[in-house]
Amino acid sequence: MNLNDLIAVFSYVMASSFIESLAFLLFLLFLSFCLPPKYLRDEFVSRGTSITLCVIGLIMLYSRNTFGISISLFGGMLVLVTVLVTFLSAKIRLMRQALIWLSDRLIVFLYILIPLSILSLLVIIVRNII
């Protein structure tokens, strides 16, 4: 595999991750518009962070499914854990502050990942046009 192939593969992975992240963010925004304000909109940072961390963590666990858990049981666990952690993030002040602190610290990655994602999209566009 030469350098051009590596750049192409990296660009496709970065672009698909960027689009996936945008889709998840749009899903969270859609939920905040559909649900009453006290459920998600008033505490969007802490509850959105808790939902995101639960979903990402449980997807990582599912991808390393060494326990033989079925997809329906795993989906139920995903919903149960996400709802529980989201509910607790509003009730426990320390947990809410920790989630807000974590989301503030993780914003730094956007300064790296957004330009890389846009550059990756440009590389994909150029490769597919030429």
Buried (B, 14 or more C-beta within 10 A) or exposed (E): EEEEEEEBEEBBEBBEBBEEBEEBEEEBBEBBEEEEEEBBBEBBBBBBBBBBBBBEBBEEBBEEEEEEEEEEEBEEBBEEBBEEBBEEBBEEEEBBEBBBEBBEEEEEEEEEBEEBBEEBBEBBEEEEEE
